[in-house]
Amino acid sequence: LLGFHHILIKSTRPRDTIEWYGATFGGTPGMFKDTISIYAIRYGDMYLFVQTSLRPVASTKGRSIDHLGWQFTDFDAIIKKLKEQGTKFLVEPTKSGDHRLAFIESPGGAKIEIVRAGAH
């Protein structure tokens, strides 16, 4: 694939991590190119790789890559789904100009922005 290819995150429980991302954000889960060590979810032309970590993983908050982001057209529906899942909100849903956004933390500690650009 040309362009941005993947994001790699580490997890002490990669299978559970892949299941959470799949259940929360969709995508096509599986192993990358039939490898036995890299779980992956494909989102269009981009992959999210999840690799096993033998040690607990620190939060991404405040790191060189602070967060991941997903954009949704139905902001209210994804916020409702996240709350029903018991997802930890770092920043509750709010407006910023013509955008609506929230920040959550994945079970593995990744900070994730949920955004609806140009929301009313």
N, C-alpha and C positions, 0 to 999 in steps of 0.2 A: 504494500500500500504506500502511496505517496502522501507526504504531509505528516501531521501529528499521528503517531502510531499507537502509543500506549501510556498508561499511568501504572506504576507498580506500587502496590502497598503491601505491607507485611502484616501477618496475623499469626497468633498462636493457634488459631482455629480457622484455617483458610476455607474449609468446606462450609462452615457456619457463616463465615464472612460473605462468601459468594452467594449463599442462599439468601442472606439479608439484603444484599444489593439487588439481587434478582427480584425478590418479592417486593422491594421498595421502589426500584427504578426500572424494572423490566430488563430488556436486553436478552441476549442469547448466551446462556452459561455453558461451560464445558471446559475441557483441557485445551491449552494452546498447542496446536499442531500435534496432538496426540502425545504430548509430553506427560511424564508421570509426576512432575514437580511444580508445574505452573497452572493453577486454576485461573480461568479467565471468563469474562463476560464481554461479548462484543456489542458495541453500541454504534451501529452504522459502520463507518470506516475506522473506528477507534476501539481499542481494547482497554479493559481494566484488568490488570494481572494481580493476583493475590498469591504471594509466596509465603511459605512457612517461616515463622520466626521462632527460635527456641527460647527467646527471652520476651518478657512483656514489652509491648510497644508503646512508646510515649505518644501523647496526643499531637496532632499536627498544628494545633493552635499556637501561633507565635513563632513557628519555624520558618525556614526559608521558603517552603511552599505551605502556606498557611491553611488553604482549604481547596476542596473540589467544589464544583457547582453544577447544578442541574436547573434547566429552565422548563417551566410548565405553562401550558395555556390555561389549564384549570387549576389555578393556585389554591382555591378553597378546597378542592377535592384532595389534593396531595397533603395539605396541612391537616385535614380531617383524618386521612389515612395514617399519617405519622403520629398524630395524637392517640389514635386508637391502638397503634402498635406500642405505645408507651415510650416513644422516642424522646431522648433528652434534647430539649430546646436550649440553645445557648443564647439566642436572640429570638424572642417571640415575633410572630408575623407583624410587619410594620410597613409603612409606605416611605419611599425615598424618591422624591420627585414624582415621575410617572411610573415608577417601578414598585412592585410589592416584593418583599423579601423576608426571609427568616434564615437563621443559622441553626443547624442541628449537629449532634455528635453521633457518629455511627457507634455500634457496639464495640468496635475495635479502636475507637478514639479519633477517627478522622473527622475534622470539622468540615461540614458540607453546607453550602449556600443553596437555598431554594429560592428561585426568583421567577417573577412574571414581569417581563419587560413591557412597558407601555400599558400597564394596567390602569383601569379606571378607578 
